[in-house]
């Protein structure tokens, strides 16, 4: 969305117009801020301020650990992906991603915008 993909921006605006809340995790913040380009700071800050935050707690950590034990070798799932998946699944939220191959967890639901 922050890179201006038309289909993603359109879907996100439709959600906002319907009053559907969206959320992020500290993982998303870290990943986005790590690749921030000069001048993108205000837009990025506004993007995250417009969303709720899913807190990473012990429940999420244990679930992420289980995901890593099960999928790290077979699907190359890394810590960040396991935490994001566990946060979404533990919160009953749908994960919106363009790269589903990193999320083979059968209990994870996706947003199909």
N, C-alpha and C positions, 0 to 999 in steps of 0.2 A: 504494500500500500504506500509506504514512504517513497518508493521508487516510481510511483505514478502509473503502475499497471492499470490500464483503463478498466478491465473487467473487475479487478479487485476493488478499485476505488468506487466504481458504480455499485457493487454489492455492499460495500461498507456504508455508503451513503443511504442505500435502501434500508439497511438495518437501523441506522440512526434515525431516519425519518419515521420508522415504525416504533421507535422508542425501545428497541432491543438493546440491552446493555452488553458491552463487550469488555473483555478482561485481558490482562497481560500478567506475566510473572517477572520476577527479578532476572530470570534467565534471558527473557526477551530484551529487557533493558540493557543488560550487559552485552549481548550479542550486537544489538543495534548501535549502542554507543561505541563499541570497539571499532566499527566500520564507518563511523560518522565522517562525512566530508565537511570541509570548511563551509560555513554559512548555513548548514542544515540544523544547527542547534535549536533555534526557535520553533521550527516546524516539528521537530522531533519531540521537544518538550511538550508542545501543545497536543501532539498525538497521544502521548502517554498520560497526560493530565486528563484527557477526555475518557479514559478507560478506568475500570476498576482494577484492583490488584488481587491476584490469587496468591495467598501467602503460602510459602513453602514451610511446612511444619513436619513433625515426626511422622505423621500418617503418610504424608507425601514422600518423605525420605525412605520409609520402609517399602512403600510400593515401588518407588524408583529402583531401589536395590533389588527387589524381586524381578523387575523388568530387566535390569542389567544382567542378573544371574541367568535369566532365560534367553535373552536376545542379543547380548553383546557380541558373542562370537558368530552366531548364525546370521544375524542381520546387521552387524556393525553398529548397533545402537550405542551411542555415547552418553555420558553423564547428563549433559544438557537436555538431550532429547528425552531421556528417561524421566528426568525431573518435570519437564513440560507435560509429558504424557500423564505422569502420575498426578500432577496438579489438576489437570483437566478431568481425569477419570475420578479422582477423589472428591472433586467439587461438583460432579454431575454436569459439567459443561462439555460442549462440543469443541473439538480442536479444529481451528481453521489453518490449514497448511497447504502449500503447493507441492510438498515433498512427502507424500504418504509412505514411501518406502522406508523411511526412518521410524515409522510407527506401526509395527506389526501386532501390537497388543490387541487381543480380541475384545477386551472390555472397554476399549477406547471408542468413543463416538466422534464422528467428524461432522463439521459444518459443510454442507454441499452447495452453499450460496449459488 
